[in-house]
């Protein structure tokens, strides 16, 4: 389920078992429309039929606000691929849970580069020391 609470629960469960050099990859972290960024209940109630990414982006913001033991960023491809590793975070956010829950797509869209630590695809090569 591509929703904030479900995505957060799944990541936190996986982190308990993730090796120090492991990587979690999450899909749909960078929705491109307001309609696609809704919770499933909102999306379904509106009778939407197009792309649905959910509000997974809020899980990314939550992790960046509350976890100082992981590094989290989103690659700007395929509706946003969230990358989570057990590396030291590049920086953190300072949102409360209440603040994250109250954010809407317009807030997100205006601030997404910073809030989800949005990176271009080429950054993957640098981050993981890969040769092109």
Protein Blocks (a to p, Z undefined) as FASTA:
>chain_A
ZZfklmmmmmmmmmmmmcfkbccddehklcfbfklmpcfklmmmnopabdcebjmlmmmm
mmmmmmckbccddddeehiaadddfbdcfbdcfbdfklmmmpcfklmmmmmmmmnopacf
klmmmmnopaZZ
